[in-house]
Amino acid sequence: MVEQLEPRIRTVARGLLDDVAGRGKVDIVDALTYPLPVIMIAEILGVPPEDRADFKRWSDDVVSLLGAGLDSDEPGGLPAQTVEEMRAYFTRLTDERRQAPRGDLISGLVAAEIDGAKLTFDELFSMLVLLLVAGNETTTNLIGNAIQAFMDHPDQLHRLRAEPRLLPSAIEEVMRHSSPVQATVRTALRDVQLGGKTIPAENVAIVWLAAANRDPAVFPDPAVFDITRAPNRHIGFGLGIHFCLGAPLARLEARVALEEFLARATSFERVDADPLPRVPTFIMRGVRQLPIAVTGL
């Protein structure tokens, strides 16, 4: 089903790049890596175009609080106004889909049954918030981190231009080397022995996916960015029952976006060496802005 989205993703990517063609200098996050995933997940869910700004604002609110409270006794949580706005919005949308289903994911979730029971609104709401964030923020970081990696490793970019078939492998190496999701959180259901330490029941453990992706016991020369790395058993998309539901979509969006960008951009580099504003959570790795000087766009 995801593969069927490729023509639409390509059309959106080309349109976004057309909008900044000939500028010479462009913030590639604002131009491409942010709007492409937002547009696609909004269309998949069934969110009208005029609501995308709210959609993105809510996503930013959620991301900014990921991991909040883990390093202190202060409780984390979204502002009440953001929660109220999202609940009111998704209540209206789910009610509309119950009355008039469409071919979108919200309609599918509303109609879904498990053992004869439909999802409660709280279950629907939790799923929609998850899809809202996972469907745009993570892919934005993947595409942006890839463009940064290519600028930081011009030899690998040269190799990729000479052998475009390596792009899927290059994306997997970005997932490992510059993991968009750096960590995840688990709560122990019982006392667990791990690495000679005890994690008591009900305690929270921060699982550093990014550290696992640099494990020298698994990856030779783990600090090296190598677009031909094989095998590449990274866990940037999680593992097992926690494997990312949206991995095929993220890979497809990244491949199409980078194909279109690299086909047009004959050269690109940072505008300056100033520190870039980063995503405001240790859970994710990415930047809010990435100004580049580009030729051929």
Sine and cosine of phi, psi and omega as CSV:
sin_phi,cos_phi,sin_psi,cos_psi,sin_omega,cos_omega
0.00,0.00,-0.64,0.77,0.00,-1.00
-0.90,0.43,-0.64,0.77,-0.02,-1.00
-0.86,0.52,-0.49,0.87,0.00,-1.00
-0.92,0.38,-0.26,0.97,-0.02,-1.00
-0.99,0.12,-0.18,0.98,-0.12,-0.99
-0.83,0.56,-0.72,0.70,0.01,-1.00
-0.86,0.51,-0.64,0.77,0.00,-1.00
-0.93,0.37,-0.67,0.74,0.03,-1.00
-0.87,0.50,-0.67,0.75,-0.02,-1.00
-0.92,0.40,-0.65,0.76,0.03,-1.00
-0.88,0.47,-0.70,0.71,0.01,-1.00
-0.90,0.44,-0.71,0.70,-0.02,-1.00
-0.87,0.49,-0.70,0.72,0.01,-1.00
-0.90,0.43,-0.65,0.76,0.03,-1.00
-0.89,0.45,-0.65,0.76,0.02,-1.00
-0.90,0.43,-0.66,0.75,0.01,-1.00
-0.95,0.32,-0.56,0.83,0.09,-1.00
-0.86,0.52,-0.59,0.80,-0.06,-1.00
-0.90,0.43,-0.40,0.92,-0.03,-1.00
-0.90,-0.43,0.20,0.98,-0.02,-1.00
-0.87,0.49,0.70,-0.72,0.09,-1.00
0.99,0.14,0.04,1.00,-0.05,-1.00
-0.96,0.27,-0.53,0.85,-0.02,-1.00
1.00,0.05,-0.72,0.69,0.08,-1.00
-0.82,-0.57,0.70,-0.71,-0.07,-1.00
-0.45,-0.89,0.59,-0.81,0.17,-0.99
-1.00,0.09,0.97,-0.25,-0.13,-0.99
-0.93,0.36,-0.39,0.92,0.10,-0.99
-0.92,0.40,-0.77,0.64,-0.01,-1.00
-0.91,0.41,-0.57,0.82,-0.09,-1.00
-0.99,0.15,-0.59,0.81,-0.17,-0.99
-0.69,-0.72,-0.81,0.59,-0.21,-0.98
-0.94,0.33,-0.46,0.89,0.07,-1.00
-1.00,0.10,-0.79,0.62,-0.12,-0.99
-0.94,0.34,-0.54,0.84,-0.06,-1.00
-0.86,0.51,-0.81,0.59,0.01,-1.00
-0.90,0.43,-0.57,0.82,0.00,-1.00
-0.90,0.43,-0.72,0.69,0.01,-1.00
-0.87,0.50,-0.69,0.72,-0.08,-1.00
-0.93,0.35,-0.72,0.70,-0.03,-1.00
-0.93,0.36,-0.55,0.84,0.06,-1.00
-0.90,0.44,-0.68,0.74,0.01,-1.00
-0.92,0.39,-0.64,0.77,-0.01,-1.00
-0.90,0.44,-0.69,0.73,0.00,-1.00
-0.95,0.31,-0.56,0.83,-0.06,-1.00
0.96,-0.27,0.45,0.89,0.02,-1.00
-1.00,0.07,0.80,-0.60,-0.01,-1.00
-0.88,0.48,0.53,-0.85,-0.02,-1.00
-0.81,0.59,-0.59,0.81,-0.06,-1.00
-0.94,0.35,-0.20,0.98,-0.01,-1.00
-0.98,-0.18,0.03,1.00,-0.11,-0.99
-0.90,0.44,-0.54,0.84,-0.02,-1.00
-0.89,0.46,-0.71,0.71,0.07,-1.00
-0.89,0.45,-0.67,0.74,0.01,-1.00
-0.81,0.58,-0.75,0.66,-0.01,-1.00
-0.93,0.37,-0.64,0.77,-0.01,-1.00
-0.88,0.48,-0.69,0.73,0.03,-1.00
-0.90,0.44,-0.65,0.76,0.02,-1.00
-0.87,0.50,-0.69,0.72,0.01,-1.00
-0.88,0.47,-0.63,0.78,0.03,-1.00
-0.88,0.47,-0.69,0.72,0.00,-1.00
-0.90,0.44,-0.74,0.67,-0.05,-1.00
-0.88,0.47,-0.64,0.77,-0.05,-1.00
-0.89,0.45,-0.34,0.94,-0.05,-1.00
-0.95,-0.30,0.05,1.00,0.06,-1.00
-0.88,0.47,0.81,-0.59,-0.01,-1.00
1.00,0.08,-0.09,1.00,-0.01,-1.00
-0.88,0.47,0.68,-0.73,0.05,-1.00
1.00,0.02,-0.17,0.99,-0.04,-1.00
-0.96,0.30,-0.43,0.90,-0.04,-1.00
-0.97,-0.25,0.27,0.96,0.01,-1.00
-0.40,-0.92,0.02,-1.00,0.05,-1.00
-1.00,0.01,0.01,1.00,-0.01,-1.00
-0.97,0.24,0.75,-0.66,0.00,-1.00
-0.93,0.36,0.63,-0.78,0.11,-0.99
-1.00,0.02,0.06,-1.00,0.06,-1.00
0.59,-0.81,0.44,-0.90,-0.01,-1.00
-0.97,0.26,0.49,-0.87,0.12,-0.99
-0.84,0.54,0.61,-0.80,-0.05,-1.00
-0.84,0.54,-0.60,0.80,-0.04,-1.00
-0.90,0.43,-0.65,0.76,0.01,-1.00
-0.90,0.44,-0.70,0.72,0.01,-1.00
-0.88,0.47,-0.70,0.71,-0.02,-1.00
-0.89,0.46,-0.68,0.73,0.01,-1.00
-0.89,0.46,-0.71,0.71,-0.02,-1.00
-0.92,0.40,-0.68,0.73,0.00,-1.00
-0.90,0.44,-0.68,0.73,0.00,-1.00
-0.90,0.43,-0.66,0.75,-0.03,-1.00
-0.91,0.42,-0.76,0.65,-0.05,-1.00
-0.96,0.29,-0.43,0.90,0.12,-0.99
-0.89,0.46,-0.72,0.69,0.01,-1.00
-0.90,0.44,-0.71,0.71,-0.04,-1.00
-0.91,0.41,-0.69,0.73,-0.01,-1.00
-0.93,0.37,-0.59,0.81,0.06,-1.00
-0.89,0.45,-0.66,0.75,0.02,-1.00
-0.89,0.46,-0.64,0.77,-0.04,-1.00
-0.95,0.31,-0.47,0.88,0.08,-1.00
-0.92,0.40,-0.60,0.80,-0.02,-1.00
-0.98,0.19,-0.59,0.81,-0.06,-1.00
-0.60,-0.80,0.99,0.12,-0.02,-1.00
-0.87,0.49,0.53,-0.85,0.07,-1.00
-0.81,-0.59,-0.05,-1.00,0.02,-1.00
-1.00,0.01,0.70,0.71,-0.01,-1.00
-0.87,-0.49,0.13,-0.99,-0.11,-0.99
-0.94,0.33,-0.56,0.83,0.04,-1.00
-0.88,0.48,-0.67,0.75,0.06,-1.00
-0.88,0.48,-0.66,0.76,0.02,-1.00
-0.90,0.44,-0.65,0.76,0.01,-1.00
-0.93,0.36,-0.62,0.78,0.03,-1.00
-0.89,0.46,-0.61,0.79,-0.05,-1.00
-1.00,0.09,-0.26,0.97,-0.12,-0.99
-0.90,0.43,0.59,-0.81,0.06,-1.00
-0.76,-0.65,0.57,-0.82,0.11,-0.99
-0.81,-0.59,0.90,-0.44,-0.05,-1.00
0.80,0.59,0.64,0.77,0.07,-1.00
0.99,0.10,-0.07,1.00,-0.03,-1.00
-0.94,-0.35,0.69,-0.72,0.07,-1.00
-0.99,0.14,0.32,-0.95,0.05,-1.00
-0.91,0.42,0.63,-0.78,0.14,-0.99
-0.96,0.29,0.24,-0.97,0.02,-1.00
-0.90,0.44,-0.62,0.78,0.02,-1.00
-0.87,0.49,-0.63,0.78,0.05,-1.00
-0.92,0.39,-0.69,0.72,0.06,-1.00
-0.86,0.51,-0.72,0.69,-0.05,-1.00
-0.88,0.47,-0.71,0.70,0.02,-1.00
-0.87,0.49,-0.67,0.74,0.00,-1.00
-0.90,0.43,-0.67,0.75,-0.04,-1.00
-0.93,0.37,-0.62,0.78,0.06,-1.00
-0.91,0.42,-0.66,0.75,0.05,-1.00
-0.87,0.50,-0.73,0.68,-0.01,-1.00
-0.92,0.40,-0.58,0.81,0.03,-1.00
-0.84,0.54,-0.73,0.68,-0.04,-1.00
-0.98,0.19,-0.79,0.61,-0.07,-1.00
-0.90,0.43,-0.44,0.90,-0.05,-1.00
-0.99,0.16,-0.18,0.98,0.02,-1.00
-0.73,-0.68,-0.72,0.69,-0.11,-0.99
-0.89,0.45,-0.71,0.71,-0.07,-1.00
-0.92,0.40,-0.67,0.75,-0.01,-1.00
-0.95,0.32,-0.58,0.82,0.13,-0.99
-0.81,0.58,-0.72,0.69,-0.01,-1.00
-0.93,0.37,-0.60,0.80,0.01,-1.00
-0.88,0.48,-0.74,0.67,-0.02,-1.00
-0.92,0.39,-0.69,0.73,0.02,-1.00
-0.90,0.43,-0.66,0.75,0.02,-1.00
-0.91,0.42,-0.55,0.83,0.04,-1.00
-0.91,0.42,-0.71,0.70,0.00,-1.00
-0.90,0.43,-0.63,0.77,0.08,-1.00
-0.89,0.45,-0.69,0.72,-0.02,-1.00
-0.89,0.46,-0.63,0.78,0.01,-1.00
-0.92,0.40,-0.60,0.80,0.04,-1.00
-0.94,0.34,-0.60,0.80,-0.01,-1.00
-0.97,0.25,-0.34,0.94,-0.06,-1.00
-0.75,-0.67,0.96,0.30,-0.08,-1.00
-0.87,0.50,-0.45,0.89,0.04,-1.00
-0.90,0.43,-0.61,0.79,0.02,-1.00
-0.95,0.30,-0.58,0.81,0.07,-1.00
-0.90,0.43,-0.67,0.74,0.04,-1.00
-0.87,0.50,-0.69,0.73,0.02,-1.00
-0.89,0.46,-0.66,0.75,-0.01,-1.00
-0.91,0.41,-0.66,0.75,0.02,-1.00
-0.90,0.43,-0.57,0.82,0.02,-1.00
-0.96,0.28,-0.48,0.88,-0.03,-1.00
-0.72,-0.69,0.98,0.20,-0.06,-1.00
-0.85,0.53,-0.38,0.92,0.02,-1.00
-0.89,0.46,-0.26,0.97,-0.01,-1.00
-0.99,0.15,-0.03,1.00,-0.07,-1.00
-0.85,0.52,-0.72,0.69,0.05,-1.00
-0.85,0.53,-0.63,0.78,0.05,-1.00
-0.92,0.40,-0.62,0.78,0.03,-1.00
-0.89,0.45,-0.63,0.77,0.02,-1.00
-0.90,0.44,-0.65,0.76,0.04,-1.00
-0.90,0.45,-0.59,0.81,0.02,-1.00
-0.94,0.34,-0.56,0.83,0.12,-0.99
-0.89,0.45,-0.68,0.74,0.03,-1.00
-0.85,0.52,-0.58,0.82,0.00,-1.00
-0.99,0.14,-0.80,0.60,-0.16,-0.99
-0.95,0.30,-0.60,0.80,-0.05,-1.00
-0.76,-0.65,0.86,0.51,-0.14,-0.99
-0.79,0.61,0.88,-0.48,0.03,-1.00
-0.86,0.51,-0.61,0.79,0.12,-0.99
-0.97,-0.24,0.93,-0.37,-0.09,-1.00
-0.99,0.15,-0.52,0.85,-0.12,-0.99
-0.44,-0.90,0.32,-0.95,0.14,-0.99
-0.68,-0.74,0.14,-0.99,-0.12,-0.99
-0.81,-0.58,0.68,-0.73,0.07,-1.00
-0.75,-0.67,0.52,-0.86,0.08,-1.00
-0.94,-0.35,0.80,-0.61,-0.01,-1.00
-0.94,0.33,0.80,-0.60,0.04,-1.00
-0.99,0.15,-0.34,0.94,0.04,-1.00
-0.48,-0.88,0.13,-0.99,0.07,-1.00
-0.88,0.48,0.74,-0.67,-0.05,-1.00
-0.78,-0.62,0.73,-0.68,0.12,-0.99
-1.00,-0.07,0.84,-0.55,-0.04,-1.00
-0.55,-0.83,0.87,-0.50,0.03,-1.00
0.87,0.50,0.56,0.83,0.01,-1.00
0.98,0.19,0.11,0.99,0.01,-1.00
-0.87,-0.49,0.39,-0.92,0.06,-1.00
-0.96,-0.27,0.80,-0.61,0.15,-0.99
-0.98,-0.20,0.95,-0.30,-0.05,-1.00
-0.91,0.41,0.46,-0.89,0.05,-1.00
-0.81,0.59,0.64,-0.77,0.03,-1.00
0.96,0.28,0.02,1.00,0.09,-1.00
-0.99,0.10,0.48,-0.88,-0.02,-1.00
-1.00,-0.06,0.71,-0.71,0.08,-1.00
-0.89,-0.45,0.75,-0.66,0.11,-0.99
-1.00,-0.03,0.86,-0.51,-0.06,-1.00
-0.98,-0.20,0.92,-0.40,-0.10,-0.99
-1.00,0.04,1.00,-0.03,0.04,-1.00
-0.87,0.50,-0.62,0.78,-0.03,-1.00
-0.90,0.44,-0.58,0.82,0.04,-1.00
-0.93,0.36,-0.67,0.74,0.05,-1.00
-0.87,0.49,-0.57,0.82,-0.01,-1.00
-0.97,0.26,-0.10,1.00,0.11,-0.99
-0.90,-0.44,0.36,0.93,-0.06,-1.00
-0.95,0.31,0.90,-0.43,-0.03,-1.00
-0.92,0.40,-0.30,0.95,0.06,-1.00
-0.96,0.27,-0.29,0.96,-0.02,-1.00
-0.93,-0.36,-0.62,0.79,-0.10,-1.00
-0.88,-0.47,0.93,-0.38,0.10,-0.99
-0.87,0.50,0.68,-0.74,-0.02,-1.00
0.74,0.67,0.88,0.48,-0.16,-0.99
-0.89,0.45,-0.40,0.92,-0.01,-1.00
-0.99,0.17,-0.19,0.98,-0.04,-1.00
-0.99,0.13,0.74,-0.67,0.08,-1.00
-1.00,0.02,0.94,-0.34,-0.11,-0.99
-0.76,-0.65,0.95,-0.32,-0.08,-1.00
-0.96,0.29,-0.12,0.99,0.04,-1.00
-0.97,-0.24,0.15,0.99,-0.09,-1.00
-0.84,0.55,0.80,-0.60,0.04,-1.00
-0.40,-0.91,0.75,-0.66,-0.04,1.00
-0.96,0.29,0.31,-0.95,0.01,-1.00
-0.77,-0.64,0.99,0.14,-0.10,-0.99
-1.00,0.02,0.78,0.62,0.01,-1.00
-0.94,0.33,0.33,-0.94,0.07,-1.00
-0.87,-0.49,0.57,0.82,0.03,-1.00
-0.89,0.47,-0.42,0.91,0.07,-1.00
-0.98,-0.21,0.26,0.96,-0.05,-1.00
0.99,0.13,-0.30,-0.95,-0.10,-0.99
-0.35,-0.94,0.51,-0.86,0.11,-0.99
0.88,0.48,-0.70,-0.71,-0.04,-1.00
-0.93,0.38,-0.24,0.97,0.02,-1.00
-0.99,-0.15,0.18,0.98,0.01,-1.00
-0.89,0.45,0.63,-0.78,-0.12,-0.99
-0.89,0.45,0.84,-0.54,0.04,-1.00
-0.87,0.49,-0.55,0.84,-0.09,-1.00
-1.00,-0.07,0.19,0.98,-0.04,-1.00
-0.82,0.57,-0.73,0.69,0.02,-1.00
-0.87,0.49,-0.61,0.79,0.02,-1.00
-0.93,0.36,-0.68,0.73,0.01,-1.00
-0.88,0.47,-0.70,0.72,0.01,-1.00
-0.89,0.45,-0.67,0.75,-0.02,-1.00
-0.92,0.39,-0.72,0.69,0.01,-1.00
-0.88,0.47,-0.67,0.74,0.01,-1.00
-0.90,0.43,-0.71,0.71,-0.02,-1.00
-0.88,0.47,-0.75,0.67,-0.03,-1.00
-0.90,0.43,-0.72,0.69,-0.01,-1.00
-0.87,0.50,-0.69,0.72,-0.04,-1.00
-0.96,0.29,-0.58,0.81,0.10,-1.00
-0.86,0.51,-0.74,0.67,-0.04,-1.00
-0.93,0.38,-0.66,0.75,0.00,-1.00
-0.91,0.40,-0.75,0.67,-0.05,-1.00
-0.93,0.36,-0.48,0.88,0.03,-1.00
-0.92,0.38,-0.48,0.88,-0.03,-1.00
-0.99,-0.13,-0.65,0.76,-0.12,-0.99
-0.99,0.12,0.98,-0.20,0.01,-1.00
-0.95,0.31,-0.44,0.90,0.12,-0.99
-0.41,-0.91,0.47,-0.88,0.05,-1.00
-0.39,-0.92,0.55,-0.83,0.00,-1.00
-0.41,-0.91,0.31,-0.95,0.04,-1.00
-0.87,0.50,0.61,-0.79,0.06,-1.00
-0.93,0.38,-0.62,0.79,0.02,-1.00
-0.47,-0.88,0.01,-1.00,-0.03,-1.00
-0.98,-0.20,0.23,0.97,-0.01,-1.00
-0.90,0.44,0.52,-0.85,0.07,-1.00
-0.86,0.52,0.63,-0.77,-0.01,-1.00
-1.00,-0.01,0.62,-0.79,0.05,-1.00
-0.93,0.37,0.85,-0.53,-0.13,-0.99
-0.99,-0.12,0.33,-0.94,0.10,-0.99
-0.85,0.52,0.76,-0.65,-0.19,-0.98
-0.99,0.14,0.78,0.63,0.10,-0.99
-0.36,-0.93,0.63,-0.78,0.02,-1.00
-0.95,0.31,-0.22,0.97,-0.02,-1.00
-0.93,0.38,-0.49,0.87,-0.07,-1.00
-0.83,-0.55,0.41,-0.91,0.07,-1.00
-0.86,-0.51,0.87,-0.50,0.01,-1.00
0.05,-1.00,0.11,-0.99,-0.01,-1.00
-0.83,-0.56,0.50,-0.87,0.04,-1.00
-0.99,0.15,-0.42,0.91,0.01,-1.00
-0.64,-0.76,0.58,-0.82,0.07,-1.00
-0.57,-0.82,0.98,0.19,-0.01,-1.00
-0.95,0.32,0.77,-0.63,0.02,-1.00
-0.74,-0.67,0.48,-0.88,0.20,-0.98
-1.00,-0.10,0.80,-0.59,-0.13,-0.99
-0.71,-0.71,0.63,-0.78,0.09,-1.00
-0.90,-0.43,0.54,-0.84,0.07,-1.00
1.00,0.05,-0.05,1.00,-0.06,-1.00
-0.95,0.32,0.00,0.00,0.00,0.00
